[in-house]
């Protein structure tokens, strides 16, 4: 690949998302469970001797290079470690923008984690997660690479074991800015704090943004109506992306066939839940190569 290395940037789902109040700093206090997926973007990196951090090719539509989270991640890591090495960065996008699947945050986390190894700066996940939090609240979970119970603004993470599952994912194609959603008057901001036992027992924990988006965006409501024919649809994150969980691949494939047959206009696909981030697996593989 002419000096390029390739790294996975997995998508995520929020299996529930509550707002339990507002913090003294003005941010909302959240609770959620992050589920990592064995599917997502691919980030490619090539080291440069001149110290430049450059994006090669397009990223998310309409995002200037200077504002790209991947480029910002590379420059912050470079400044933090005082390294003189640079990098070319390219991405193959599969995760839809604005869907709540964590694409931009995951791409940034992959740049941080992979460059930390390629540059030999060895900050490790805790320092990288602290750096990543300045780029976005979802970046730390991708840096650490575990399915996790999340609190705070999403950065206080407790690893959690989740059973194997397959997911039917759907993208209604609606992009609503997160900041605008948090300003919505009808958003529930005072949900009682949930416990991990509530989640494990299936206590019906939902997504605070679901009723808002279903009411405001006809495309989201239409997607829920289609998915309700094959299971219980849920919203992920603060985006418009929807999903239905299945215990096995066969059931998920049968549901996807029904969705494609009944609503061919709706972008829908399958992804398997990951027990650990594909990025961590790639990192371990690269480390073994370097040791050999």
Secondary structure, 3 states (H helix, E strand, C coil): CCCCEEEEEEEEEEEEEEEEEECCCCCEEEEEEEEEEEEEEEEEEEEECCCCEEECCCCCCCCCHHHCHHHHHHHHHHHHHCCCCEEEEEEECCCCCCCCCCHHHHHHHHHHHHHHHHCCCCCHHHHHHHHHHCCCCCHHHHHHCECEEEECCCCEEEECCCCCCEEEEEECCCCCCHHHHHCCCCCCCCCCCCCHHHHHCCCCCCECCHHHHHHHCHHHHHHHHHHCCCCCCEECCCCCCEEEEECCHHHHHHHHHHHHHHCCCCEEEEEEECCECHHHHHHHHHHHHHHC
